[in-house]
Amino acid sequence: MTDQNDIRRLARAVVRQNTNAMLIDETNRGCGWVPLDNAVDSGGAFLVQPKSTLATFDLDTDELVSLGRRLDDSLGLPALWVNSGRNTHLFIRCDDGAEEIEQAASSIGLPPECFRSNKGIRPPLSPHRLGLPVELIGASVEEALEILGPPETPKCLPPWFDRTLSEGDYSGRFGGNRSNMALAIASAMKTAGMTLADYRIVMTNRTNLGAEKVHEMEDRGQDAEAFIIRTWDKAQLSTKSYDADHTEAVRRAVESSEWKGKAGGSQRSVMLALCSLSDNHGTSTPTFGVRTLAIKAGMSDSTVKRALAALTEQGWTSRVRADGRGQADGYRLLVPVGVSNRPHLLPSP
């Protein structure tokens, strides 16, 4: 009988960081997502989303296994073969990401249905749903762990991320703008070092209310994939030149400056809201609408508009016009000359 601790170790070496496991019943239907340790402790079948450095394949015929062998031989990368009940599973370690491996697999005739990197797979030695025998092929548990590589390290995601992804705009920070919410999720993931494949997974997961924009596009037959790629690319631009130290310098300048009267207090609150949005979303140019800023700063839309105009005039911000209809303008954070000797402008994205 397979040691449960071995299953746990192998599963941790396979699973993508910050994801759960899907329990599977005898009819091969999903029974809900649970923490990985709970899935292992259940003693039943479960699948996980593989980490980005593993290309995984489900090979259910002798012909597909033969093609998998050809792929393995041609790559020369660490590979683990598993008898997983009725099927054979192949795990190929690829530190540069799975997409190039899948392209190579396609070129030799492996159909996309075999690719499991974005669909989920049972970890090595985890139980089959019908109790069929499972085993590592030509490798010990320790050798398998070496092939699979170490577990992914935790990603540094902002505190709002998990709840926004699962519940959507729970605090009203995006003012109902689901495109901006999708961009914020992409920016946070990009800043944390995640990939387009990671973003595609969370946005196409129907349980994530933060991805409602994508789900609606899918339901309407619109090109949701194009939206995902476009949003990710935009997030890359907004996070590429992010300078957290500069944002902190702006915040310190705001907090140490004298803001006179009620109007000055409003301007200070709006600047601090912009600094917070810049940090939370990992972007040098916060691109959230007046409503979002008003909620963040705790004031009316009209007060925020007046404050933004004054801040731009005083040299605290530089307005970046939106490049499309329905999109919010951005604001680069500045430190007016004479207030600080720090650089006055964040690098252009």
C-alpha positions as CSV (number, residue, x, y, z in Angstrom):
1,M,0.0,0.0,0.0
2,T,1.3,3.5,-0.9
3,D,2.4,5.6,2.0
4,Q,0.2,8.6,2.5
5,N,3.1,10.8,3.3
6,D,4.7,9.9,0.0
7,I,1.5,10.9,-1.8
8,R,1.6,14.2,0.1
9,R,5.2,14.9,-0.8
10,L,4.7,14.1,-4.4
11,A,1.5,16.2,-4.6
12,R,3.3,19.2,-3.1
13,A,6.1,18.8,-5.7
14,V,3.5,19.0,-8.5
15,V,0.8,21.4,-7.4
16,R,0.8,25.1,-8.4
17,Q,1.3,27.4,-5.5
18,N,-1.9,29.0,-4.1
19,T,-4.2,26.4,-5.6
20,N,-6.3,23.7,-4.1
21,A,-7.1,20.1,-5.1
22,M,-10.3,18.9,-6.8
23,L,-11.8,15.8,-5.3
24,I,-13.1,13.2,-7.8
25,D,-15.8,10.6,-7.3
26,E,-16.1,7.1,-8.8
27,T,-17.9,8.5,-11.9
28,N,-15.0,10.9,-12.6
29,R,-17.0,14.0,-11.5
30,G,-15.5,16.8,-9.5
31,C,-16.8,17.0,-5.9
32,G,-15.4,20.4,-5.0
33,W,-12.1,22.1,-4.3
34,V,-10.4,21.5,-0.9
35,P,-6.9,22.3,0.5
36,L,-4.3,19.8,-0.7
37,D,-3.7,18.2,2.7
38,N,-7.5,17.6,3.0
39,A,-7.5,15.9,-0.4
40,V,-4.6,13.6,0.6
41,D,-6.1,12.8,4.0
42,S,-9.4,11.9,2.3
43,G,-7.8,8.8,0.8
44,G,-9.7,9.3,-2.4
45,A,-8.9,10.4,-5.9
46,F,-8.1,14.1,-6.6
47,L,-6.4,16.2,-9.2
48,V,-4.3,19.3,-8.9
49,Q,-3.3,22.2,-11.2
50,P,0.4,21.5,-12.0
51,K,3.0,24.2,-11.3
52,S,4.3,26.2,-14.2
53,T,7.6,24.3,-14.4
54,L,5.9,21.0,-15.3
55,A,4.5,19.9,-18.6
56,T,2.1,17.1,-17.9
57,F,0.4,14.6,-20.2
58,D,-2.4,12.0,-19.9
59,L,-1.7,9.2,-22.4
60,D,-4.5,6.6,-22.6
61,T,-3.4,4.4,-25.6
62,D,-0.3,2.6,-26.6
63,E,0.1,4.9,-29.6
64,L,0.0,8.0,-27.4
65,V,2.5,6.4,-24.9
66,S,4.8,5.7,-27.9
67,L,4.5,9.4,-29.0
68,G,5.2,10.4,-25.4
69,R,8.4,8.3,-25.4
70,R,9.5,10.0,-28.6
71,L,8.9,13.4,-27.0
72,D,10.8,12.4,-23.8
73,D,13.8,11.1,-25.9
74,S,13.9,14.2,-28.0
75,L,13.9,16.7,-25.2
76,G,16.5,15.3,-22.8
77,L,14.8,16.9,-19.8
78,P,14.0,15.3,-16.4
79,A,10.9,13.1,-17.0
80,L,8.7,11.0,-14.7
81,W,6.5,8.2,-16.0
82,V,3.6,7.0,-13.9
83,N,1.2,4.1,-14.3
84,S,-1.9,5.9,-13.0
85,G,-4.5,3.1,-13.3
86,R,-5.9,2.9,-16.8
87,N,-3.7,5.6,-18.2
88,T,0.0,6.6,-18.2
89,H,0.9,10.0,-17.0
90,L,4.1,11.8,-18.1
91,F,5.6,14.7,-16.1
92,I,8.4,16.6,-17.8
93,R,10.3,19.2,-15.8
94,C,10.8,22.4,-17.8
95,D,12.2,25.3,-15.8
96,D,11.5,27.7,-18.7
97,G,7.7,26.9,-18.7
98,A,5.5,24.2,-20.2
99,E,4.4,26.0,-23.4
100,E,7.5,25.2,-25.5
101,I,7.2,21.5,-24.4
102,E,3.6,21.4,-25.5
103,Q,4.5,23.0,-28.9
104,A,7.1,20.2,-29.3
105,A,4.5,17.6,-28.3
106,S,2.1,19.0,-31.0
107,S,4.8,18.8,-33.6
108,I,5.1,15.1,-33.2
109,G,1.4,14.4,-33.2
110,L,0.3,14.4,-29.6
111,P,-3.3,15.9,-29.5
112,P,-4.1,18.8,-27.2
113,E,-6.5,16.6,-25.3
114,C,-3.4,14.9,-23.7
115,F,-2.0,18.1,-22.4
116,R,-2.9,18.6,-18.7
117,S,-0.7,21.6,-17.7
118,N,-3.8,23.9,-17.7
119,K,-6.4,21.2,-16.9
120,G,-5.3,19.4,-13.9
121,I,-3.8,15.9,-13.3
122,R,-3.7,13.4,-10.5
123,P,-0.3,13.6,-8.7
124,P,2.0,10.6,-8.8
125,L,0.8,7.7,-6.6
126,S,-2.4,9.4,-5.7
127,P,-5.4,7.0,-5.7
128,H,-7.3,6.0,-8.8
129,R,-11.1,6.8,-8.6
130,L,-11.8,3.0,-9.0
131,G,-9.0,1.8,-6.8
132,L,-6.9,0.6,-9.7
133,P,-3.2,0.1,-9.0
134,V,-0.8,3.0,-9.5
135,E,3.0,3.0,-9.5
136,L,6.1,5.0,-10.5
137,I,7.8,3.6,-13.6
138,G,11.5,3.1,-13.2
139,A,11.9,5.6,-10.3
140,S,11.8,5.6,-6.5
141,V,9.8,8.2,-4.6
142,E,13.1,10.1,-3.8
143,E,14.1,10.0,-7.5
144,A,10.6,11.1,-8.5
145,L,10.9,14.1,-6.2
146,E,14.2,15.0,-7.6
147,I,12.8,14.9,-11.2
148,L,9.7,17.0,-10.2
149,G,11.8,19.6,-8.5
150,P,11.1,21.5,-5.3
151,P,7.6,22.9,-4.5
152,E,6.8,26.3,-5.8
153,T,7.7,29.1,-3.3
154,P,4.8,31.3,-2.1
155,K,4.0,34.2,-4.3
156,C,3.7,37.7,-2.8
157,L,0.1,38.7,-3.6
158,P,-1.6,41.8,-2.1
159,P,-4.0,41.2,0.7
160,W,-7.1,42.1,-1.4
161,F,-6.3,39.5,-4.1
162,D,-7.8,36.3,-2.9
163,R,-11.2,37.8,-1.9
164,T,-11.4,39.9,-5.0
165,L,-10.7,36.9,-7.2
166,S,-13.2,34.7,-5.4
167,E,-16.0,37.2,-4.6
168,G,-15.5,39.9,-7.2
169,D,-15.8,43.7,-6.4
170,Y,-16.8,43.0,-2.8
171,S,-15.7,46.5,-1.5
172,G,-16.8,48.5,-4.6
173,R,-13.2,49.6,-5.2
174,F,-13.6,49.1,-9.0
175,G,-17.0,50.9,-9.2
176,G,-18.5,48.0,-11.1
177,N,-15.9,48.2,-13.9
178,R,-15.1,44.5,-14.4
179,S,-12.4,45.3,-17.0
180,N,-10.5,47.3,-14.4
181,M,-10.9,44.5,-11.9
182,A,-9.5,42.0,-14.5
183,L,-6.6,44.3,-15.1
184,A,-5.9,44.6,-11.3
185,I,-5.9,40.8,-10.9
186,A,-3.5,40.5,-13.9
187,S,-1.2,43.3,-12.5
188,A,-1.0,41.6,-9.1
189,M,-0.2,38.2,-10.6
190,K,2.4,39.7,-12.9
191,T,4.1,41.6,-10.1
192,A,4.1,38.3,-8.1
193,G,6.0,36.6,-10.9
194,M,3.1,34.5,-12.3
195,T,2.5,33.8,-15.9
196,L,-0.1,34.2,-18.6
197,A,-1.0,30.6,-18.1
198,D,-1.6,31.2,-14.4
199,Y,-3.9,34.2,-15.3
200,R,-5.8,32.2,-17.9
201,I,-6.5,29.5,-15.3
202,V,-8.0,31.8,-12.7
203,M,-10.0,33.9,-15.3
204,T,-11.6,30.8,-16.9
205,N,-12.5,29.2,-13.5
206,R,-16.2,29.7,-13.2
207,T,-16.1,29.8,-9.4
208,N,-14.0,33.1,-9.5
209,L,-16.4,36.0,-9.5
210,G,-13.5,38.4,-10.1
211,A,-13.4,36.9,-13.6
212,E,-17.1,37.6,-14.5
213,K,-16.1,39.7,-17.5
214,V,-14.5,36.7,-19.1
215,H,-17.3,34.4,-18.2
216,E,-19.9,36.7,-19.7
217,M,-17.8,37.0,-22.9
218,E,-17.6,33.2,-23.1
219,D,-21.4,32.9,-22.6
220,R,-22.0,35.4,-25.4
221,G,-19.6,33.6,-27.8
222,Q,-17.2,36.6,-27.8
223,D,-13.4,36.2,-27.9
224,A,-12.6,35.8,-24.2
225,E,-9.1,34.5,-25.0
226,A,-8.2,37.7,-26.8
227,F,-9.5,39.7,-23.8
228,I,-7.3,37.6,-21.5
229,I,-4.2,38.1,-23.6
230,R,-4.9,41.9,-24.1
231,T,-5.4,42.4,-20.4
232,W,-2.3,40.5,-19.5
233,D,-0.2,42.5,-22.0
234,K,-1.6,45.7,-20.6
235,A,-0.7,44.5,-17.1
236,Q,2.8,43.8,-18.3
237,L,3.1,47.4,-19.4
238,S,1.8,48.8,-16.2
239,T,4.0,46.7,-13.9
240,K,7.2,46.7,-16.0
241,S,8.6,49.9,-14.6
242,Y,6.9,49.9,-11.2
243,D,9.2,51.5,-8.6
244,A,7.8,50.7,-5.1
245,D,10.6,52.8,-3.5
246,H,9.5,55.9,-5.5
247,T,5.8,55.3,-4.5
248,E,6.9,55.2,-0.9
249,A,8.9,58.4,-1.3
250,V,5.8,60.1,-2.8
251,R,3.8,58.9,0.2
252,R,6.3,60.2,2.7
253,A,6.3,63.6,0.9
254,V,2.5,63.7,1.0
255,E,2.4,62.9,4.7
256,S,5.1,65.4,5.6
257,S,3.7,68.3,3.5
258,E,1.3,70.9,4.8
259,W,-2.2,70.7,3.3
260,K,-4.1,73.8,4.1
261,G,-7.9,73.9,4.6
262,K,-10.6,71.5,3.7
263,A,-9.5,71.4,0.1
264,G,-6.0,70.6,1.1
265,G,-7.2,67.8,3.3
266,S,-9.1,66.3,0.3
267,Q,-6.1,66.6,-1.9
268,R,-4.0,64.8,0.6
269,S,-6.5,62.0,0.9
270,V,-6.7,61.6,-2.9
271,M,-2.9,61.4,-3.1
272,L,-2.7,58.8,-0.4
273,A,-5.4,56.8,-2.2
274,L,-3.4,57.0,-5.4
275,C,-0.3,55.8,-3.6
276,S,-2.3,52.9,-2.1
277,L,-3.7,51.9,-5.4
278,S,-0.2,52.0,-7.0
279,D,1.2,49.7,-4.3
280,N,-1.8,47.3,-4.2
281,H,-1.9,46.8,-8.0
282,G,1.9,47.0,-8.7
283,T,1.5,49.7,-11.3
284,S,3.4,53.0,-11.8
285,T,0.3,54.6,-13.3
286,P,-2.9,53.8,-11.3
287,T,-5.8,53.7,-13.9
288,F,-8.9,53.6,-11.7
289,G,-11.9,55.8,-12.2
290,V,-13.1,58.7,-10.1
291,R,-15.7,56.4,-8.3
292,T,-12.9,54.0,-7.2
293,L,-10.8,56.9,-5.9
294,A,-13.8,58.4,-4.1
295,I,-14.5,55.1,-2.3
296,K,-10.8,54.7,-1.4
297,A,-10.5,58.3,-0.2
298,G,-13.9,58.4,1.5
299,M,-15.3,61.4,-0.3
300,S,-17.7,62.3,-3.2
301,D,-16.9,62.0,-6.9
302,S,-17.1,65.8,-7.4
303,T,-14.6,66.4,-4.5
304,V,-12.2,63.9,-6.1
305,K,-12.5,65.6,-9.5
306,R,-11.6,68.9,-8.0
307,A,-8.7,67.4,-6.0
308,L,-7.3,65.7,-9.0
309,A,-7.3,68.9,-11.0
310,A,-5.6,70.8,-8.2
311,L,-3.0,68.1,-7.7
312,T,-2.1,68.1,-11.4
313,E,-1.8,71.9,-11.3
314,Q,0.4,71.7,-8.2
315,G,2.7,69.1,-9.7
316,W,1.7,66.1,-7.6
317,T,0.3,64.1,-10.5
318,S,0.6,63.9,-14.3
319,R,-2.6,62.8,-16.1
320,V,-2.2,60.0,-18.6
321,R,-5.2,60.0,-21.0
322,A,-6.9,56.6,-21.6
323,D,-6.3,55.0,-25.0
324,G,-9.8,53.6,-25.4
325,R,-13.5,54.4,-24.7
326,G,-14.8,53.3,-21.4
327,Q,-11.3,53.2,-19.8
328,A,-10.2,55.4,-16.9
329,D,-7.4,57.9,-17.2
330,G,-4.1,57.1,-15.4
331,Y,-2.1,59.3,-13.0
332,R,1.6,59.2,-12.6
333,L,2.7,60.0,-9.1
334,L,5.1,63.0,-8.8
335,V,6.9,64.9,-6.1
336,P,6.8,68.7,-6.8
337,V,10.1,70.5,-7.1
338,G,11.1,71.8,-3.8
339,V,9.2,69.3,-1.8
340,S,11.7,66.5,-2.1
341,N,15.0,65.8,-3.8
342,R,13.8,62.4,-5.1
343,P,13.2,61.9,-8.8
344,H,10.0,63.7,-9.8
345,L,8.6,61.2,-12.3
346,L,8.3,57.5,-12.4
347,P,9.8,55.9,-15.5
348,S,7.4,55.7,-18.4
349,P,5.8,52.2,-18.7
